[in-house]
Amino acid sequence: MKIADTDELRLFSQFVVEKVKDGDASLSPEETLDEWRTLHPDPEFDALEVEAIRDMENGDLGRNANQVMAELRAEFGLDK
């Protein structure tokens, strides 16, 4: 784990502890993580999303799911 990841995990842990202390523990773990991500966006992830949206606007709809699944089955030696 990188130092930046460790720092982010520590900060997230503090965020959760503060929510519980403040009596704001009504959110599910997933909702709490969503709130954290809203308050602390990841610029690298956001840039990837913007790039993917631009690709779609330019006609690149990605790869066919059946093709991807076939490649994964072949890679891992799985039968259908």
C-alpha positions as CSV (number, residue, x, y, z in Angstrom):
1,M,0.0,0.0,0.0
2,K,1.4,3.4,-1.0
3,I,1.8,6.1,1.7
4,A,-0.9,8.2,0.0
5,D,-3.3,5.3,0.2
6,T,-2.4,4.9,3.9
7,D,-3.1,8.6,4.5
8,E,-6.4,8.4,2.7
9,L,-7.5,5.3,4.6
10,R,-6.6,7.1,7.9
11,L,-8.5,10.2,6.9
12,F,-11.5,8.1,5.8
13,S,-11.4,6.2,9.1
14,Q,-11.5,9.5,11.0
15,F,-14.4,10.6,8.8
16,V,-16.4,7.5,9.8
17,V,-15.5,7.9,13.5
18,E,-16.7,11.5,13.5
19,K,-20.0,10.6,11.8
20,V,-20.7,8.0,14.5
21,K,-19.7,10.4,17.3
22,D,-22.0,13.1,15.8
23,G,-24.8,10.6,15.9
24,D,-24.9,10.5,12.1
25,A,-24.6,6.8,11.7
26,S,-27.8,6.3,9.8
27,L,-26.0,5.8,6.5
28,S,-25.0,2.3,5.3
29,P,-21.3,1.7,4.7
30,E,-21.8,2.1,1.0
31,E,-23.6,5.4,1.5
32,T,-20.9,6.6,3.8
33,L,-18.2,5.8,1.2
34,D,-20.3,7.6,-1.5
35,E,-20.4,10.7,0.7
36,W,-16.7,10.5,1.3
37,R,-16.0,10.2,-2.4
38,T,-18.3,13.2,-3.1
39,L,-16.4,15.3,-0.5
40,H,-13.0,14.0,-1.7
41,P,-13.1,13.4,-5.4
42,D,-10.2,11.6,-7.1
43,P,-9.0,13.8,-10.0
44,E,-7.3,10.8,-11.7
45,F,-10.6,8.8,-11.7
46,D,-12.6,11.8,-12.8
47,A,-10.2,12.3,-15.7
48,L,-10.8,8.7,-16.8
49,E,-14.5,9.2,-16.6
50,V,-14.4,12.3,-18.7
51,E,-12.2,10.6,-21.3
52,A,-14.6,7.6,-21.5
53,I,-17.6,10.0,-22.0
54,R,-15.8,11.8,-24.8
55,D,-15.0,8.5,-26.4
56,M,-18.6,7.5,-26.3
57,E,-19.7,10.9,-27.7
58,N,-17.2,10.2,-30.6
59,G,-18.8,6.9,-31.3
60,D,-16.6,4.5,-29.3
61,L,-19.1,2.3,-27.4
62,G,-16.4,0.1,-25.9
63,R,-16.1,-3.6,-26.3
64,N,-18.8,-6.2,-26.7
65,A,-19.5,-7.8,-23.3
66,N,-19.7,-11.3,-25.0
67,Q,-16.3,-10.8,-26.5
68,V,-14.8,-9.7,-23.2
69,M,-16.3,-12.7,-21.4
70,A,-15.0,-15.1,-24.1
71,E,-11.5,-13.6,-23.7
72,L,-11.7,-14.0,-19.9
73,R,-12.9,-17.6,-20.2
74,A,-10.1,-18.4,-22.6
75,E,-7.5,-16.6,-20.4
76,F,-8.5,-18.5,-17.3
77,G,-9.3,-21.8,-19.0
78,L,-13.0,-21.7,-18.1
79,D,-15.7,-23.4,-20.1
80,K,-19.1,-21.7,-20.9
